[in-house]
Amino acid sequence: MELPGSSPSQSATDVAQVQSPSRRAIINNGYKTKNVAEVWRGIQTAFSNGHHEDHELLWWCLCRAVYHGQSDVVRYLLEHESVQVDSLYPLRVAASPSTQLFQVLVHHGWNINQSDPDHGFSGAQYLLQLVCADESLVRWCLDHGASVEDPGHTDSYHCPPLLEIAADVRTVAIFTPLQSQGAQLSPCNLHRAVGSAAAYSSDTERLSVRLAMVKYLVDELGLDINALDTETQDFNHWETLLCYAARIAHGGEEVVRFLLGRGADPYVKDCWGVHDAFSLAETVKEFRSLRAAT
């Protein structure tokens, strides 16, 4: 039977595909405005036209609901429409994270240790890596089976290990439970922390948090204050801890003073034998001045 307004060559599926953007627009607007009632209206509009078997639309609804953190909608789709969660990547799950959303997904079979094939954001592949700036989410993930083992990528610059991400983005209170669960230290933990602290030199509150991480790694864990971040010649590395601080043209003084006070040597050269902390600071300063003048 032909639907009203369709040509003889148009099937019901063709017409549904033409109509689907309007349904999706209603649903998407509901997600964006956090109006659950609007989301339900869009879904019910689709279903009232006999689209319960439209698996593509249901999957799209689930993806949007997860992305916007609408755990109630996610629960409905999983429990009443039997949408599968196997193909949900961590980057989407971490877009609007909450323990309520995680609970719904894990309860319905989502693998909390699923990896993102595109390496996610800033190299993060797993949910735990993506949420390690939030202590409550980290603890929830650990309590529900999240693994702290690193995948072992050879490119640690683009795919940093878990503790490097934690040292870069957050507090000692997050770093320590990850380590106590077996997460391993790596060569750039302290370098990441120093770079992050120097970058927030103009923000007193954030600097205090980041510098506390640096002090913990040096004073409590005893990490080498003069260690290089690579044993090979690599353009993606800044070499010594002082070089990580020196690359910040404006700021980083408090971080530098701490490192020097703990015995950091400003004359250690990079793996190319070209720059030490002094020459790198001058090079960065000249480059910034040149860029500002052009």
C-alpha positions as CSV (number, residue, x, y, z in Angstrom):
1,M,0.0,0.0,0.0
2,E,1.3,3.5,-0.9
3,L,1.4,6.1,1.8
4,P,-0.4,9.4,1.2
5,G,1.7,11.8,-0.8
6,S,4.2,9.2,-2.0
7,S,4.9,8.5,-5.6
8,P,4.5,4.9,-7.0
9,S,8.3,4.5,-6.9
10,Q,8.6,5.4,-3.2
11,S,8.4,2.7,-0.6
12,A,7.2,3.1,3.0
13,T,10.9,2.9,4.0
14,D,11.8,5.8,1.6
15,V,9.1,7.9,3.1
16,A,10.2,7.1,6.6
17,Q,13.7,8.1,5.8
18,V,12.4,11.5,4.5
19,Q,10.3,11.9,7.6
20,S,13.0,10.8,10.1
21,P,14.9,14.2,10.3
22,S,11.8,15.8,11.8
23,R,11.6,13.1,14.5
24,R,15.3,13.3,15.1
25,A,15.1,17.1,15.3
26,I,12.5,16.9,18.1
27,I,14.5,14.3,20.0
28,N,17.8,16.1,19.6
29,N,16.3,19.4,20.7
30,G,15.0,17.7,23.8
31,Y,18.5,16.4,24.6
32,K,20.2,19.8,24.0
33,T,17.7,21.7,26.2
34,K,17.6,18.8,28.8
35,N,13.9,18.6,28.3
36,V,13.1,14.9,28.9
37,A,9.4,15.5,28.0
38,E,10.5,16.7,24.5
39,V,12.7,13.7,24.1
40,W,9.7,11.4,24.9
41,R,7.5,13.3,22.5
42,G,10.0,12.7,19.7
43,I,10.4,9.0,20.5
44,Q,6.6,8.5,20.9
45,T,6.0,10.3,17.6
46,A,8.3,7.9,15.9
47,F,6.8,4.9,17.6
48,S,3.2,5.9,16.9
49,N,4.0,5.7,13.2
50,G,5.2,2.1,13.6
51,H,8.9,2.6,13.9
52,H,9.5,0.3,16.9
53,E,11.6,-1.8,14.6
54,D,13.6,1.1,13.3
55,H,16.9,-0.1,14.9
56,E,18.9,2.7,13.3
57,L,16.7,5.4,15.0
58,L,16.7,3.5,18.3
59,W,20.5,3.3,18.2
60,W,20.7,7.0,17.4
61,C,18.4,7.8,20.3
62,L,20.6,5.8,22.6
63,C,23.8,7.5,21.4
64,R,22.3,11.0,21.9
65,A,20.9,10.1,25.3
66,V,24.2,8.8,26.5
67,Y,26.1,11.8,25.0
68,H,23.8,14.2,26.9
69,G,23.8,12.1,30.1
70,Q,20.0,11.4,30.1
71,S,20.2,8.3,32.2
72,D,16.3,7.9,32.4
73,V,16.0,7.8,28.6
74,V,19.0,5.4,28.4
75,R,17.3,3.1,30.9
76,Y,14.0,3.1,29.0
77,L,15.7,2.3,25.6
78,L,17.7,-0.5,27.2
79,E,14.8,-2.0,29.2
80,H,11.8,-1.5,26.8
81,E,13.3,-1.3,23.3
82,S,16.2,-3.8,23.8
83,V,18.8,-1.5,22.3
84,Q,22.3,-3.1,22.6
85,V,25.1,-1.2,24.3
86,D,28.1,-3.3,23.0
87,S,29.2,-0.6,20.4
88,L,29.1,2.4,22.8
89,Y,32.6,3.9,22.9
90,P,34.0,5.4,26.1
91,L,34.4,8.8,24.6
92,R,30.7,9.1,24.1
93,V,29.9,7.7,27.6
94,A,32.3,10.2,29.2
95,A,30.8,13.2,27.4
96,S,28.3,14.0,30.2
97,P,29.4,11.5,32.9
98,S,27.6,10.6,36.0
99,T,27.5,7.6,38.3
100,Q,23.8,7.2,37.5
101,L,24.5,6.9,33.8
102,F,27.4,4.5,34.4
103,Q,25.3,2.4,36.6
104,V,22.5,2.0,34.0
105,L,25.0,1.1,31.3
106,V,27.1,-1.4,33.3
107,H,23.9,-3.0,34.7
108,H,22.8,-3.7,31.1
109,G,26.0,-5.2,30.1
110,W,28.3,-2.4,28.9
111,N,32.0,-3.3,29.4
112,I,33.5,-0.6,31.6
113,N,36.9,-1.6,30.2
114,Q,36.0,-1.2,26.6
115,S,38.5,0.7,24.5
116,D,38.1,3.5,22.0
117,P,39.8,2.5,18.7
118,D,40.4,6.2,17.9
119,H,42.3,6.8,21.2
120,G,39.6,9.1,22.4
121,F,40.5,12.6,23.8
122,S,44.2,13.4,24.3
123,G,45.1,9.7,23.8
124,A,42.7,8.4,26.4
125,Q,41.1,5.1,25.4
126,Y,39.2,3.9,28.4
127,L,36.5,5.3,30.6
128,L,38.7,5.5,33.6
129,Q,41.3,7.5,31.7
130,L,38.6,9.9,30.4
131,V,37.1,10.7,33.9
132,C,40.2,10.7,36.0
133,A,39.8,14.5,36.7
134,D,36.7,13.6,38.9
135,E,37.5,11.8,42.1
136,S,33.9,10.4,42.7
137,L,33.8,9.0,39.1
138,V,37.2,7.5,39.5
139,R,36.3,5.8,42.8
140,W,33.0,4.5,41.3
141,C,34.8,3.0,38.3
142,L,37.4,1.3,40.5
143,D,34.6,-0.1,42.7
144,H,32.9,-1.5,39.6
145,G,35.7,-3.3,37.9
146,A,37.6,-0.7,36.0
147,S,41.1,-1.9,35.2
148,V,44.2,0.3,35.9
149,E,46.4,-1.7,33.5
150,D,47.8,0.3,30.6
151,P,47.4,-1.0,27.1
152,G,51.2,-0.8,26.6
153,H,51.3,1.6,23.6
154,T,54.8,2.4,22.4
155,D,53.7,6.0,21.7
156,S,53.3,7.3,25.3
157,Y,53.2,10.9,24.1
158,H,49.9,10.5,22.2
159,C,48.6,7.6,24.3
160,P,49.9,8.4,27.8
161,P,49.6,5.8,30.6
162,L,46.9,6.2,33.2
163,L,49.0,7.7,36.0
164,E,50.5,10.3,33.6
165,I,47.0,11.5,32.7
166,A,46.2,11.6,36.4
167,A,49.4,13.5,37.3
168,D,48.6,16.0,34.5
169,V,45.0,16.8,35.2
170,R,44.1,16.3,38.8
171,T,44.9,15.9,42.5
172,V,46.9,13.6,44.8
173,A,43.6,12.4,46.1
174,I,42.8,10.9,42.7
175,F,46.4,9.7,42.0
176,T,46.9,7.7,45.1
177,P,43.9,5.3,44.8
178,L,44.8,4.6,41.2
179,Q,48.3,3.7,42.3
180,S,47.1,1.7,45.2
181,Q,45.0,-0.4,42.8
182,G,48.1,-1.3,40.8
183,A,48.5,1.5,38.3
184,Q,52.2,1.7,37.4
185,L,54.5,4.8,37.4
186,S,56.1,5.7,34.1
187,P,59.0,7.9,33.0
188,C,56.9,11.0,32.4
189,N,54.7,11.2,35.5
190,L,56.6,14.0,37.1
191,H,57.2,15.8,33.8
192,R,53.4,15.8,33.1
193,A,52.8,17.2,36.6
194,V,55.4,19.9,36.3
195,G,54.1,21.0,32.8
196,S,50.6,21.3,34.2
197,A,51.7,23.2,37.3
198,A,53.7,25.7,35.2
199,A,50.8,26.2,32.8
200,Y,48.6,27.3,35.7
201,S,51.1,29.7,37.2
202,S,48.6,32.7,36.9
203,D,45.8,30.8,38.6
204,T,46.6,30.6,42.3
205,E,44.0,27.9,43.1
206,R,44.9,25.6,40.3
207,L,48.6,26.2,40.8
208,S,48.3,25.1,44.4
209,V,46.6,21.8,43.4
210,R,49.0,21.1,40.6
211,L,52.1,22.0,42.7
212,A,50.9,19.7,45.4
213,M,51.0,16.8,42.9
214,V,54.6,17.8,42.0
215,K,55.6,17.9,45.6
216,Y,54.0,14.5,46.3
217,L,55.9,12.9,43.4
218,V,59.2,14.3,44.4
219,D,59.0,14.3,48.2
220,E,56.8,11.3,48.9
221,L,57.6,9.0,45.9
222,G,61.2,10.1,45.4
223,L,61.1,10.5,41.6
224,D,64.3,11.7,40.0
225,I,64.4,15.5,39.8
226,N,66.9,15.5,36.9
227,A,65.4,12.6,34.8
228,L,64.8,13.1,31.1
229,D,61.4,12.2,29.7
230,T,63.0,10.1,26.9
231,E,66.0,8.0,26.2
232,T,65.8,8.5,22.5
233,Q,65.9,11.6,20.2
234,D,62.2,12.6,19.9
235,F,60.7,16.0,18.9
236,N,57.6,15.3,21.1
237,H,59.5,15.7,24.3
238,W,60.8,18.6,26.4
239,E,63.5,16.6,28.2
240,T,64.1,17.8,31.8
241,L,61.6,19.0,34.4
242,L,63.1,22.5,34.3
243,C,62.6,22.5,30.5
244,Y,59.0,21.6,31.0
245,A,58.6,24.7,33.2
246,A,60.9,26.9,31.1
247,R,58.8,26.4,28.0
248,I,56.1,28.6,29.6
249,A,57.0,32.1,28.5
250,H,55.1,33.9,31.2
251,G,54.9,32.1,34.6
252,G,56.3,28.9,36.1
253,E,58.5,30.8,38.5
254,E,57.2,29.0,41.6
255,V,57.5,25.6,40.0
256,V,61.1,26.4,38.9
257,R,62.0,27.6,42.4
258,F,60.7,24.4,43.9
259,L,62.6,22.2,41.4
260,L,65.9,24.2,42.0
261,G,65.4,23.9,45.7
262,R,65.1,20.1,45.4
263,G,68.4,19.9,43.4
264,A,67.3,20.2,39.7
265,D,70.3,21.0,37.4
266,P,69.5,23.8,34.9
267,Y,72.5,22.9,32.8
268,V,71.4,19.4,31.8
269,K,71.0,19.4,28.0
270,D,68.3,17.7,26.0
271,C,68.8,14.4,24.1
272,W,69.9,16.4,21.1
273,G,72.6,18.1,23.1
274,V,71.2,21.6,22.1
275,H,69.1,23.1,24.8
276,D,69.3,23.3,28.6
277,A,66.7,25.1,30.7
278,F,68.3,28.5,30.2
279,S,68.6,28.4,26.4
280,L,65.1,26.9,26.0
281,A,63.6,29.7,28.1
282,E,65.3,32.3,25.9
283,T,64.2,30.5,22.7
284,V,60.6,30.3,23.8
285,K,60.7,34.0,24.9
286,E,62.1,35.1,21.5
287,F,59.6,33.0,19.6
288,R,56.6,34.4,21.5
289,S,57.9,37.9,20.9
290,L,58.3,37.3,17.2
291,R,54.9,35.8,16.9
292,A,53.3,38.7,18.8
293,A,55.0,41.2,16.4
294,T,53.8,39.5,13.2
